């Protein structure tokens, strides 16, 4: 069923769901949503640290448009329990740069960095592939083993991009989305933020979707978790990010508490910055992929 399709559910269930007192949970391990690439191990791509043993499930949250018994369309929040298999999972850090041109963006990223690094360390130790993707900064990493690891992956041809509904975003960032007056767009970054550790023996560095497709296929990666900035721009639209990976058939999930939008509250829909971010997260849940929190991920790997 397409995300914009509707279906009927009892009004009582809708009321409970909208009140946040219930969620629809599918037990067991669901069938993957797309034909993710199979993973024959390649000599140039190192073996994951752990085996593919299943971990505690992830509560993946999405939204669907349904019709209640009174004939009204309502958004239904749905949570599906999905297994975390570290050897088949990558965690991508999207554009977690050392500096952004917008002061507000820098301030909000700074607040997330400790938790981001905590999650990176825990997921790495669990056997998840950590992918650092600071766009337009590959020159800084040209001699890094983590960069060379990606380049050494054998070529693999991705499938044609699947058709996918792509409605407009719920916020207007046509002014570049900065909420701190006086800041003008320019290239302020040169690398990933140094607060995020890179393990040269295990991690990967790339800002290119085709490069990462090669590595994912060599490693047998099927699920991609993505965090970073900015939700309404790079996190959705980079070649390694949500839209492309969903259309290539991977199971994708956004880490919804470790992301931020570029949004100026002086633009439609004239809400606070945090509310703008929430609207974009809900848009992604409705039309592109489910979301999960860092706490749920840490719980799944046994560190919280």
QUIFENVEN-V174108 format. One line per field, one symbol per residue. ss: DSSP state (~ for helix, > for strand, _ for the rest). Layout:
# QUIFENVEN-V174108
ss: ???
This chain:
# QUIFENVEN-V174108
ss: _______>__~~~~~~~~_____>______________________________>>>>>>>>>>>>>_____>>>>>>>>>>>>_~~~>>>>>>__>_____~~~~~~~~~~~~~~~~~~~~~~~~__>>>>>____~~~~___~~~~~~~________________________________________>___________>>___~~~~~~~~~~~___>>>>>>>____~~~~____~~~~~~___>>>>>>>>>>____________~~~~~~~~~~~~~~~__>>>_~~~~~~~____
